[in-house]
């Protein structure tokens, strides 16, 4: 089983394959990947921008920065580095096919979450995606900005990496 870890860079988050072993688990999920980032927060927000730098990316990034500022220390707002050589693997952890995508995950500071490790904590992630934007410039005309109700074509709900 491959084990991964998150690396923070000036351009956003990346994943690196790790040499440490994951004891007690036969699978590796988004919960394992992000567990170390979830400790002191209630909401972990992660944006995977498109790889073709659509105008909607800048709008969403600006809105997320405002969101993070206005919600305080209990919310962590993060961007994924589109130059990450493991970008495809990163989106795979969230069962995403193509960016742009927005992920909201529960943090460990939420009441009722027992932080007994990524396999036992009751962690959830909600993913919002707009399909077919990875390599098509025409998505910039069909996507709506968050303030007007961005039209997402797919909403996924994942519990500890197992889709429901």
ABEGO torsion letter per residue (X at the ends): XBBBBBBBBAAEBBBBBBABBBBGBABBBAAAAAAAAAAABABBBBBBBBAAGBAAAAAAAAAAAAAAAAAEAABBBBBBBAABAAAAAAAAAAGBABOBBBBBBBBAABBGBBBAEAAABBBBBBBBBBBGAAABAAAAAABBBAAAGBBBABBBBBBGGBBX
